[in-house]
Every structure is written in structure tokens, then in C-alpha cells.
Amino acid sequence: MYRNSSDSVPNQQRRIKPTRRSVSGAYAFRGHSEVEFESTLERDFIMQADFNLNVLDIIPQPASIPFLGINGQEYTYTPDFLVYYRLGNLTYHNYPKPRLVEVKPEAEWRANWRKWLPKWKAAYRYALQQGWEFHIHDESRIRNQALHNIRWLNRYRNMQFPEQETQLLTEAVCDAGSISFDHLLSRYFLGMYQAVGQTHIWHLVATRKLDCDITRPLTRNTELWVTEYE
């Protein structure tokens, strides 16, 4: 991971309180840190980030940004999240910039974009100063095929399988480079054991030991490979 040497990791600027208008709570990110959300759309955004192995960390309510409203009065804007990404195979000169994110339903931002434009411009400038990016995410960028797949895979996450079998499957995929779900299943699970095999393989995808193109429908033709990050 890369962060600007002059920057410290931002802290959460405000606590999220329960409201009657929306669903709020905390999501167990990677099973060790709680990321607060105040809508189901924000929760779904975190769920996608949690599954994405390129995401290193996510901080809720990361900055308080002053701005002038359209009425000339001064306000403070707190974006929803700051997302840090792994460096991966990129160089420090071409690192994936942290992303300051506002999660907003499309109907809301379309109805209020003129009123909200000053704070979003302020967030864009602030992000630029920090070496970050600023993006607005609505349903079109969150509630997609990837999220559908992630939700479906959740049923397999907490299942238990013999470690020896898990190692056998992951080593086979590693040796092949990539292999279709159906090929892996047919190679190691025959007849009455195919149902258990299907469950085991999807469990390995759900727990990120095996990877695939999560943006496409999951089928028996899905190509699998060993995850790059643990």
C-alpha cells in the first residue's frame, strides 16, 4: 500500500447514529474492523469493497470539509468513505490513489445536484490536495452483477471442509494457472460427491482462496484461479 508520506491515516470524523429514515449499523470488514454505514446502499458498497482483494482498507466519515453553500453560508461536508488500495504490481509512481467516496441514491443526487454541487466541488479539491480521487457512487455502480454474486456466495462462507481437501483443490488450480469450475469439479468429485464438491469450490471462492471474474454470472463454466492476495 502507498500513502502520501505527509499524510496520516484519517480518523472517523463523526459517529453514525440510528435513524428512522434509513438502515444504519456496522459491517465487519475483513472480520476484524467495523465500518459504520447509514443506509443499505452504503452497506452494499462496503460489502463489495470487502470482497475486492485490491481494497486494503476503508474508513467511514474520513474528513470534514468546509464549503460555501449556494446561499453564501459556510457549511461542513463529511464524505461517506475513504478507500485505500493495494499497490499490487504497480510502481510507486503509478500507485492506485485512495478514493474519497460519496454514496448516494441516483434519485436523490439528480433531484439535489445543484444544491449539492458546491460541497462536491470542495470534496474534489480537497481530494486533489491529498493526492486522492473523489467519486460519487449510486446504484448503477454498486447494485450490479458483482454484488449479486457476492450475496449468493455468502451462503458458503462459514462452511467447514477438511484442510487436506482444500489444499488439494487450491494446488490443482495453481498448477493449472486457471481452470473452469466444471473441470475442477469433474476431476476431483464423482457421482454422489459432486454436490459436496460444488459446495466446497464455491466456499473457496467465497473465502477468497480462489478467485474469478466476479462481474460475470457464476456458472459451471466460470474460470477459477488462485487469489493473488491472502
C-alpha positions in Angstrom: 0.0 0.0 0.0 1.1 3.6 -0.6 0.0 6.7 1.3 1.5 10.1 0.9 4.3 10.5 3.4 3.0 13.8 4.7 -0.4 12.3 5.5 -1.6 10.4 8.4 -4.4 7.9 8.2 -7.7 9.9 8.7 -9.9 9.1 11.7 -13.6 8.8 11.5 -14.9 12.4 11.9 -18.4 11.7 13.2 -20.3 8.8 14.6 -23.3 7.4 12.8 -26.5 7.3 14.8 -29.6 5.1 14.2 -32.3 6.9 12.3 -35.9 6.1 11.4 -35.4 7.2 7.8 -32.7 4.6 6.9 -30.9 1.5 8.0 -27.7 2.0 9.9 -25.2 -0.3 11.5 -21.6 -1.6 11.3 -20.2 -4.1 8.8 -17.4 -6.4 9.9 -14.8 -5.5 7.3 -12.4 -8.5 6.7 -13.7 -9.8 10.1 -11.5 -7.5 12.2 -12.7 -3.9 11.9 -16.2 -2.4 11.9 -17.1 0.1 9.2 -20.2 2.1 10.0 -22.9 2.7 7.4 -26.2 4.7 7.5 -28.1 3.2 4.5 -28.4 -0.2 2.8 -26.7 1.3 -0.3 -23.7 2.2 1.9 -23.7 -1.3 3.4 -23.7 -2.8 -0.1 -20.8 -0.6 -1.1 -18.8 -1.9 1.9 -19.7 -5.5 1.0 -18.2 -5.1 -2.5 -15.1 -3.4 -1.0 -14.7 -6.2 1.5 -14.8 -8.8 -1.3 -12.4 -6.9 -3.6 -8.9 -8.0 -2.7 -7.4 -4.9 -4.3 -9.0 -2.9 -1.4 -6.7 -2.6 1.5 -8.8 -0.6 4.0 -12.0 1.6 4.1 -12.5 4.4 6.6 -16.0 5.8 7.2 -16.7 9.6 7.5 -13.0 10.3 6.9 -12.8 14.1 6.6 -14.7 17.3 7.5 -14.5 19.6 4.5 -15.6 23.3 4.8 -17.5 24.8 1.8 -19.8 27.7 0.9 -23.3 26.8 0.1 -25.3 28.3 -2.8 -26.7 30.8 -0.2 -23.2 32.0 0.6 -23.2 30.5 4.1 -20.3 28.2 5.3 -21.0 24.5 6.0 -19.0 21.4 6.6 -19.3 18.3 4.4 -18.3 14.8 5.5 -18.0 12.3 2.7 -19.0 8.7 3.4 -15.8 6.7 2.9 -12.1 6.8 2.1 -10.9 3.6 0.3 -7.2 2.6 0.3 -6.0 0.2 -2.4 -3.1 -2.3 -2.5 -0.1 -1.3 -4.6 -0.1 -4.8 -6.3 2.2 -4.9 -9.3 2.1 -1.1 -9.8 5.0 1.2 -9.0 5.0 4.0 -6.5 4.9 6.4 -9.4 1.7 4.8 -10.7 0.1 3.8 -7.4 -3.7 3.4 -7.1 -4.9 6.6 -5.5 -7.0 6.4 -2.4 -10.6 7.2 -3.3 -12.9 9.6 -1.3 -16.4 8.3 -1.9 -19.9 9.7 -1.5 -22.6 7.0 -1.7 -26.0 8.5 -2.8 -29.1 7.0 -4.5 -29.5 8.2 -8.1 -32.9 9.8 -7.5 -31.5 11.9 -4.6 -28.4 13.3 -6.4 -30.4 14.0 -9.5 -33.0 15.9 -7.5 -30.4 17.9 -5.5 -27.3 18.1 -7.7 -27.5 21.9 -8.0 -27.7 22.3 -4.2 -25.0 19.7 -3.5 -22.6 20.8 -6.3 -20.6 23.3 -4.0 -19.8 20.6 -1.4 -18.9 18.1 -4.1 -16.6 20.6 -5.8 -15.0 21.2 -2.4 -14.5 17.5 -1.9 -12.9 17.2 -5.3 -10.4 20.0 -4.5 -9.7 18.5 -1.1 -9.1 15.1 -2.5 -6.8 16.5 -5.1 -4.7 18.3 -2.4 -4.4 15.0 -0.5 -3.4 13.0 -3.6 -6.7 11.2 -3.6 -9.7 11.0 -6.0 -13.3 11.9 -5.3 -16.2 9.8 -6.7 -19.9 9.6 -6.3 -21.4 6.0 -6.3 -25.0 5.3 -6.9 -27.0 2.1 -7.5 -25.5 1.7 -11.0 -22.0 1.3 -9.6 -23.0 -0.8 -6.5 -26.1 -2.9 -7.1 -24.7 -4.8 -10.1 -23.9 -8.4 -11.1 -20.8 -8.4 -8.8 -22.9 -7.6 -5.7 -25.5 -10.3 -6.8 -22.7 -12.8 -6.9 -21.2 -11.8 -3.6 -24.5 -12.1 -1.9 -25.0 -15.5 -3.4 -21.6 -16.7 -2.3 -22.2 -15.6 1.3 -24.1 -18.8 2.0 -20.9 -20.7 1.6 -18.5 -18.6 3.6 -18.9 -20.2 7.0 -18.9 -23.8 5.9 -16.1 -26.2 7.1 -14.1 -28.6 4.9 -11.1 -30.8 5.5 -7.9 -28.7 5.1 -6.3 -31.5 3.1 -9.0 -31.3 0.5 -8.8 -27.5 0.4 -5.1 -27.7 -0.2 -5.5 -30.3 -2.9 -8.0 -28.1 -4.8 -6.0 -24.9 -4.5 -2.8 -26.6 -5.6 -4.5 -28.1 -8.6 -5.8 -24.7 -9.6 -2.4 -23.1 -9.0 -0.7 -25.8 -11.1 -3.2 -25.2 -14.0 -2.9 -21.4 -13.8 -6.7 -21.2 -14.4 -9.3 -23.9 -14.7 -13.1 -24.0 -15.2 -15.3 -24.8 -12.3 -16.7 -27.8 -14.2 -13.3 -29.2 -15.0 -12.2 -28.9 -11.4 -15.4 -30.5 -10.1 -15.2 -33.4 -12.6 -11.6 -34.0 -11.8 -11.9 -34.4 -8.1 -15.6 -35.2 -7.3 -17.5 -38.0 -9.0 -21.1 -39.2 -8.8 -22.7 -38.7 -5.4 -19.8 -36.5 -4.2 -20.4 -33.8 -6.8 -22.9 -31.9 -4.6 -20.3 -31.7 -1.8 -17.6 -30.7 -4.4 -19.7 -27.8 -5.7 -20.2 -26.5 -2.2 -16.5 -26.8 -1.4 -15.4 -25.0 -4.6 -17.8 -22.1 -4.1 -16.7 -22.0 -0.4 -13.1 -21.4 -1.7 -14.3 -18.5 -3.9 -16.4 -17.0 -1.1 -13.4 -17.1 1.3 -11.1 -15.7 -1.3 -8.8 -18.7 -1.6 -9.9 -19.0 -5.3 -10.8 -16.0 -7.5 -12.8 -15.4 -10.6 -14.3 -12.6 -12.6 -17.0 -11.6 -10.1 -18.6 -9.2 -12.6 -19.9 -12.1 -14.7 -22.6 -14.6 -13.8 -21.3 -17.6 -11.8 -21.8 -20.9 -13.7 -20.1 -24.2 -14.1 -18.1 -22.6 -16.9 -16.7 -19.9 -14.6 -12.9 -19.7 -14.8 -11.1 -20.0 -11.4 -7.5 -19.1 -10.3 -5.7 -18.8 -7.1 -6.0 -15.4 -5.4 -3.0 -13.1 -5.6 -3.5 -11.7 -2.0 -4.1 -13.5 1.2 
